[in-house]
Amino acid sequence: MTVPTTIDPSAWLVKYLEQADGDTDLAREMLKSFAEVIMSAQASLQCNAEYRQRTEDRETSRNGYRTRPWDTRVGTIDLAVPKLRKGVYYPEFLLNPRRRAEQALMTVICQAYIEGVSTRRVDDLVKAMGIEGISKSEVSRIATELDEKVSQFRERPLDNGPYRYLWIDALTQRVREGGRVVNLSVVVATALNNEGKREIVGVDIVTCEDTQSWTDFLRSLVARGLNGVELVISDAHGGIKAAIGTVFSGTTWQRCRTHFMANLASRVPKSSWDKVSTLVRSIFEQEDRDSTWSKLGDVVDRLTEQGHGELANYLLDAADDILAFTTFPTEHWSKIRTNNPQERLNREIRRRTDVVGIFPNRQSVIRLVGAILAEQTDEWSIAQRYMNVASLKAIPSAKVQEAEPRPELEVVAS
């Protein structure tokens, strides 16, 4: 602390709680006090002597304080940072830049606020964060630094291949463009590298999810080094499927089971859905490839007997796509038969982007989403492996898959 205090802790606490915004002021004051106590202790260590202590071991002494604003979740706090007569004390562990995603979020919010295109939600958030006084030049400086880091992440070489599995998906974001608010799609790709760990290999923003947009996106991944893909997991959006066939010729496509079940539900009366869904889900609960395809035949027969001939045909038509995972090692099945890992990632992105609501431009979307994904990739790189490395060697190549045709099933007449 700058000056030792003898105030009664109870009186100090009551003082802040009695104020209208006592909770916020108390949190700020407690955080400020805690930070300054730590900085004082660190400065004493650098001086090799306590504050005002006379000793021959002292290497330098205090020389006042400098005020440094510190942006926190409870607002901006003015910290008194100790200065030294010799050398420099810098509380790096406290005053280092924000994590990329949080810094990106703050920058996007401030940009929208300064440019006058923010929503009421953003205006309230800026005030709550205590940063309404931030200048346009400061926002521009931070944005430039972040854009460079995100650009490096998006353009880095993909040299941890082969990438056997690839999950791709998209999510919609609202952006101000041409004087109006439009819906744009953020496309994201996650791959499993040769260490059995996931990494975000690509992110971009497109006007619409058509075949050309997906083809350009996937080709950009290949150009950066994506190779060895044996299975691509996604929903059944026509643009995605066609692009996969164009860019990854010969690669197997797995239609997301979760999305398929949702599509199936739209074809079944609500009164029958519980029975139908239980039957269809049983197909995916088998222990090996042969029993899975055998179960499919049983389910098709039962659906036909129950008067659901059209559903039986729909299931048969989708069989090769929804059961593509059965060609791969059984220990991988739960992770490759759906796009759920990508959906969880999308939820984390939306948790951050929903704070903004409407982005001021496309670059601000890339800045925030790119920062989130860069951090997620960093976390995955030090986390446990998503799949065992030894099991990756058991993944069959496209040629081997072609040599193992799936059982033939009779199409039911509707």
C-alpha positions in Angstrom: 0.0 0.0 0.0 1.1 3.6 -0.5 0.5 4.5 3.2 -0.1 2.1 6.0 -3.7 2.3 7.3 -5.2 1.9 10.8 -8.8 2.1 9.8 -11.1 -0.4 11.5 -11.9 -3.2 9.0 -15.6 -3.3 10.1 -16.0 0.4 9.6 -14.3 0.2 6.2 -16.6 -2.5 5.1 -19.8 -0.7 6.3 -18.7 2.5 4.6 -18.8 0.8 1.1 -21.9 -1.4 1.7 -24.0 1.6 2.7 -23.3 3.4 -0.6 -25.8 3.0 -3.5 -23.2 1.2 -5.6 -21.5 -0.3 -2.6 -21.0 -3.8 -4.0 -19.1 -2.5 -7.0 -17.0 0.0 -5.0 -16.2 -2.6 -2.4 -15.0 -5.1 -5.1 -12.8 -2.4 -6.7 -11.3 -1.2 -3.4 -10.6 -4.8 -2.3 -9.0 -5.6 -5.6 -7.0 -2.4 -5.5 -5.8 -3.0 -1.9 -4.9 -6.6 -2.7 -2.9 -5.6 -5.8 -1.0 -2.8 -4.1 -0.1 -5.0 -1.2 1.4 -7.5 -3.6 3.2 -4.8 -5.6 4.7 -3.4 -2.4 6.0 -6.8 -1.3 7.5 -7.3 -4.8 9.2 -3.9 -4.7 10.6 -4.7 -1.3 12.1 -7.9 -2.6 13.7 -6.0 -5.5 15.1 -3.5 -2.9 16.3 -6.4 -0.7 14.7 -4.5 2.2 11.3 -3.7 3.7 9.7 -0.3 3.2 11.7 2.3 5.3 13.9 -0.4 6.7 17.5 0.6 7.4 19.9 -2.1 6.5 23.3 -2.5 4.8 21.8 -5.1 2.5 19.5 -2.6 0.8 20.2 -2.4 -3.0 17.9 0.5 -3.8 15.1 2.4 -2.3 11.6 3.6 -3.1 11.1 6.8 -5.1 7.3 7.5 -4.8 4.6 6.0 -7.0 3.2 6.3 -10.5 -0.5 5.9 -11.2 -1.4 3.2 -13.7 -5.0 2.4 -14.8 -5.8 -1.3 -14.7 -8.9 -2.5 -16.6 -10.7 -5.3 -14.7 -14.1 -7.0 -14.7 -15.2 -4.6 -12.0 -14.1 -1.5 -13.9 -10.9 0.6 -14.3 -8.8 0.8 -11.1 -6.1 3.4 -10.6 -3.1 1.5 -9.1 -0.2 3.2 -7.3 2.8 1.4 -8.7 6.0 1.8 -6.7 9.0 3.5 -8.4 12.6 2.8 -7.5 15.7 5.1 -7.4 17.7 2.5 -9.2 16.3 0.0 -11.7 12.7 -0.4 -12.7 9.9 -2.2 -11.0 7.1 -3.5 -13.3 4.3 -5.7 -11.9 4.1 -7.9 -15.0 1.9 -10.6 -13.5 -0.8 -8.0 -12.7 -0.5 -5.5 -15.5 0.2 -7.8 -18.4 -2.2 -7.5 -21.4 -5.6 -9.2 -21.2 -6.0 -12.6 -22.6 -6.6 -12.4 -26.4 -10.3 -13.2 -26.3 -11.1 -10.8 -23.5 -9.0 -8.1 -25.1 -10.7 -8.7 -28.4 -14.1 -8.5 -26.9 -13.3 -5.2 -25.2 -11.9 -3.8 -28.4 -15.0 -4.7 -30.5 -17.3 -3.3 -27.8 -15.3 0.0 -27.7 -15.2 0.2 -31.5 -18.9 -0.1 -31.8 -19.3 2.5 -29.0 -17.0 5.0 -30.4 -18.3 4.7 -34.0 -21.8 5.3 -32.7 -23.2 2.0 -34.0 -23.5 0.3 -30.7 -26.7 -1.1 -29.2 -28.1 -0.2 -25.8 -26.6 -3.4 -24.4 -23.1 -2.3 -25.6 -23.6 1.2 -24.2 -24.5 -0.2 -20.8 -21.6 -2.6 -20.9 -19.1 0.1 -21.6 -20.2 2.1 -18.6 -20.2 -1.0 -16.4 -16.7 -1.8 -17.5 -15.7 1.8 -16.6 -14.0 2.4 -20.0 -16.3 5.0 -21.6 -13.4 7.4 -21.7 -11.2 5.2 -24.0 -10.0 7.1 -27.0 -10.4 6.1 -30.7 -6.6 6.0 -31.2 -6.2 3.6 -28.2 -8.9 1.3 -29.6 -7.2 1.4 -33.0 -3.9 0.6 -31.5 -5.2 -2.4 -29.6 -7.2 -3.6 -32.6 -4.1 -3.5 -34.8 -2.1 -5.6 -32.4 -4.9 -8.1 -32.1 -5.5 -8.3 -35.8 -1.9 -9.1 -36.4 -2.0 -12.0 -33.8 -5.2 -13.4 -35.2 -3.9 -13.1 -38.8 -0.8 -15.1 -37.7 -3.1 -17.8 -36.2 -5.3 -18.0 -39.3 -2.5 -18.1 -41.8 -0.1 -20.4 -39.9 1.2 -23.5 -41.8 -0.6 -26.7 -40.9 2.4 -28.9 -40.4 1.1 -31.3 -37.7 -0.4 -33.7 -40.2 -1.6 -36.1 -41.2 -5.0 -34.7 -40.0 -7.1 -37.9 -40.2 -10.4 -36.4 -38.9 -11.9 -33.0 -39.9 -15.0 -31.4 -38.3 -16.6 -28.4 -40.1 -19.5 -26.2 -39.2 -20.8 -22.6 -39.4 -22.6 -20.2 -37.2 -24.4 -16.9 -38.0 -23.4 -13.5 -36.8 -25.2 -10.1 -37.3 -23.0 -7.4 -38.8 -23.6 -3.8 -39.9 -22.8 -3.6 -43.6 -23.9 -1.1 -46.3 -26.0 0.8 -43.8 -28.0 -2.2 -42.7 -27.7 -5.2 -40.4 -27.1 -8.5 -42.3 -26.5 -12.1 -41.3 -23.1 -13.5 -42.2 -21.7 -17.0 -41.6 -18.5 -17.7 -39.7 -17.1 -21.0 -41.0 -14.9 -23.0 -38.6 -12.8 -26.2 -39.1 -11.3 -28.4 -36.4 -8.9 -31.2 -37.1 -7.2 -34.0 -35.2 -3.4 -33.8 -35.6 -0.7 -36.4 -35.6 -0.4 -36.1 -31.8 -4.0 -37.1 -31.2 -4.9 -33.5 -30.2 -7.5 -31.2 -31.7 -6.6 -27.9 -33.2 -8.6 -25.2 -35.0 -7.2 -25.2 -38.5 -9.4 -22.6 -40.1 -11.9 -19.8 -39.6 -13.4 -17.3 -42.1 -16.5 -15.2 -42.7 -18.6 -15.7 -45.8 -21.8 -14.0 -47.1 -23.6 -17.3 -47.5 -23.0 -21.0 -47.1 -23.0 -22.0 -50.7 -20.8 -24.6 -52.4 -18.4 -22.0 -53.7 -17.8 -20.5 -50.3 -17.2 -23.8 -48.7 -15.0 -25.0 -51.6 -12.8 -21.8 -51.3 -12.5 -22.3 -47.5 -11.5 -26.0 -47.7 -9.0 -25.2 -50.5 -7.4 -22.6 -48.4 -6.8 -25.2 -45.7 -5.2 -27.6 -48.2 -3.0 -24.7 -49.4 -1.7 -24.2 -45.9 -0.8 -27.8 -45.5 -3.9 -29.8 -44.5 -3.4 -33.4 -45.6 -4.2 -37.0 -44.8 -7.9 -36.4 -44.2 -9.8 -39.7 -44.1 -13.1 -38.6 -42.7 -15.0 -35.2 -42.7 -17.8 -34.8 -40.2 -20.5 -32.2 -40.8 -24.2 -31.6 -41.2 -26.0 -32.4 -44.5 -26.0 -28.8 -45.9 -25.8 -29.2 -49.6 -23.1 -26.6 -50.0 -20.8 -28.4 -47.5 -21.3 -31.9 -49.0 -20.6 -30.8 -52.6 -17.5 -28.9 -51.5 -16.1 -31.9 -49.6 -16.5 -34.0 -52.7 -14.7 -31.5 -54.8 -11.7 -30.7 -52.4 -11.3 -34.1 -50.7 -12.1 -36.5 -53.5 -12.1 -40.1 -52.2 -12.5 -39.0 -48.6 -15.3 -40.4 -46.5 -18.1 -38.1 -45.3 -19.9 -38.7 -42.0 -23.3 -37.0 -41.7 -23.8 -35.8 -38.2 -26.1 -38.2 -36.3 -27.6 -35.4 -34.2 -28.6 -33.3 -37.2 -29.9 -36.4 -38.9 -32.2 -37.2 -35.9 -33.5 -33.6 -36.0 -34.3 -34.0 -39.7 -35.9 -37.3 -39.0 -38.1 -35.8 -36.3 -39.6 -33.4 -38.8 -41.0 -36.3 -40.7 -42.6 -38.2 -37.8 -45.8 -37.3 -36.0 -45.1 -36.2 -32.4 -47.2 -39.1 -31.1 -44.9 -41.6 -32.8 -41.5 -39.9 -32.2 -40.6 -41.6 -28.9 -40.9 -45.1 -30.3 -39.3 -44.2 -33.7 -36.4 -42.3 -32.1 -35.7 -45.2 -29.6 -35.6 -47.6 -32.6 -33.2 -45.5 -34.7 -30.9 -44.7 -31.8 -30.4 -48.4 -31.1 -28.6 -48.6 -34.4 -25.8 -46.4 -33.1 -25.4 -48.4 -29.8 -23.9 -51.5 -31.3 -20.4 -52.7 -30.5 -19.0 -53.4 -34.0 -19.6 -52.7 -37.7 -21.4 -55.9 -38.6 -23.9 -55.7 -35.7 -24.5 -52.0 -36.5 -25.5 -52.8 -40.1 -27.5 -55.8 -39.0 -29.4 -53.6 -36.5 -30.1 -51.2 -39.2 -31.8 -54.0 -41.2 -33.9 -55.0 -38.1 -35.0 -51.4 -37.5 -36.0 -50.9 -41.2 -38.1 -54.1 -41.0 -39.8 -52.9 -37.8 -40.5 -49.5 -39.2 -42.1 -51.0 -42.2 -44.2 -53.4 -40.1 -45.5 -50.4 -38.1 -46.6 -48.5 -41.2 -43.6 -46.2 -41.5 -42.4 -47.3 -45.0 -41.4 -43.8 -46.0 -39.2 -43.4 -42.9 -37.6 -46.8 -43.6 -36.7 -45.7 -47.1 -35.4 -42.3 -45.8 -33.2 -44.2 -43.3 -31.9 -46.5 -46.0 -31.1 -43.6 -48.3 -29.0 -42.0 -45.6 -27.4 -45.2 -44.3 -24.0 -44.9 -46.0 -23.6 -41.3 -44.7 -24.9 -41.8 -41.1 -23.0 -45.0 -40.6 -19.7 -44.0 -42.3 -18.1 -44.0 -38.9 -18.4 -47.8 -38.6 -15.4 -48.3 -41.0 -13.1 -46.6 -38.4 -11.8 -47.8 -35.0 -14.6 -48.5 -32.5 -12.8 -46.4 -29.8 -13.3 -43.3 -32.1 -17.0 -43.8 -32.8 -18.5 -41.6 -30.1 -16.3 -38.7 -31.3 -16.7 -39.0 -35.0 -20.3 -39.9 -35.6 -21.6 -36.5 -34.7 -20.5 -32.9 -35.0 -21.2 -32.3 -31.3 -17.6 -31.3 -30.5 -17.9 -28.5 -33.1 -21.3 -27.5 -31.7 -19.8 -27.1 -28.2 -17.2 -24.9 -29.7 -19.9 -22.8 -31.4 -21.7 -22.4 -28.0 -18.5 -21.0 -26.5 -18.2 -18.6 -29.4 -21.8 -17.5 -29.1 -21.4 -16.9 -25.4 -18.8 -14.2 -26.2 -20.4 -12.8 -29.4 -23.8 -12.5 -27.8 -22.4 -9.8 -25.6 -21.8 -7.6 -28.7 -25.1 -8.4 -30.4 -24.4 -6.6 -33.7 -20.8 -6.2 -34.9 -19.6 -2.9 -36.5 -17.9 -4.7 -39.4 -16.6 -8.1 -40.7 -13.1 -7.6 -39.4 -14.4 -7.1 -35.8 -16.1 -10.6 -36.1 -12.8 -12.2 -37.2 -10.9 -10.4 -34.5 -13.1 -11.7 -31.7 -13.9 -15.2 -33.0 -10.3 -15.6 -34.1 -9.0 -14.7 -30.7 -11.4 -17.1 -29.0 -10.3 -20.0 -31.3 -6.6 -19.2 -31.0 -7.0 -19.5 -27.2 -9.0 -22.7 -27.5 -6.2 -24.2 -29.7 -3.6 -23.2 -27.1 -5.6 -24.9 -24.4 -6.0 -28.1 -26.4 -2.3 -28.2 -27.1 -1.5 -28.6 -23.4 -4.6 -30.7 -22.5 -4.9 -34.5 -22.7 -4.9 -36.1 -26.1 -8.4 -36.3 -27.7 -7.5 -39.7 -29.2 -4.8 -42.2 -28.5 -1.9 -41.9 -30.9 -1.6 -45.7 -31.3 -5.3 -45.9 -32.3 -4.7 -43.4 -35.1 -2.5 -45.9 -36.9 -5.6 -48.2 -37.2 -7.5 -45.7 -39.2 -8.1 -47.3 -42.7 -7.1 -45.4 -45.8 -9.7 -44.6 -48.5 -8.4 -47.6 -50.6 -8.9 -50.0 -47.7 -12.4 -48.6 -47.0 -13.4 -49.3 -50.7 -12.2 -52.9 -50.3 -14.6 -53.4 -47.4 -18.1 -52.8 -48.8 -20.9 -52.5 -46.4 -23.7 -55.2 -46.3 -26.4 -54.8 -48.9 -29.9 -53.9 -47.7 -33.1 -54.3 -49.5 -35.0 -51.1 -50.2 -38.5 -51.1 -48.8 -41.4 -50.1 -51.1 -43.3 -47.2 -49.6 
